[in-house]
Amino acid sequence: MIGAHWFRDGAAGFTGALSFEEPLSRHTYYRIGGPAAIFAVPKSIEDLRWLAEGIRVTRVPVFFLGLGSNLLVSDQGFKGLVIRATRLNLEIEALEAGRVRTGGSVAVSRFLRRA
């Protein structure tokens, strides 16, 4: 796949998990789906910046994957970059008046356990 070389060659600048031809069936609730050409799980804002630069340079198609529920993936997979941001922004913060602020990657089940 065009663009995979950029990500493979620059992988030293990425602190998260990065894999190639990753079966998406491992990441969906129904356990179906072919491979993602590039699969990234960023751990930091710097990782996101690195991914953004790769997307800009290679013009690779991008898909953001959540927890993988309510998602059916083709056996053909995805010929682009799949970003699963489950390790970013996991903070849960109590605010005044009984309000709570959570990060974008906090699963509802984790939030409910903390509540």
Secondary structure by P-SEA (a helix, b strand, c coil): ccaaaaaaaacccccccccccccccccccccccccccbbbbcccaaaaaaaaaaaaacccbbbbbccccccccccccccbbbbbccccccbbbbbcccbbbbcccccaaaaaaac
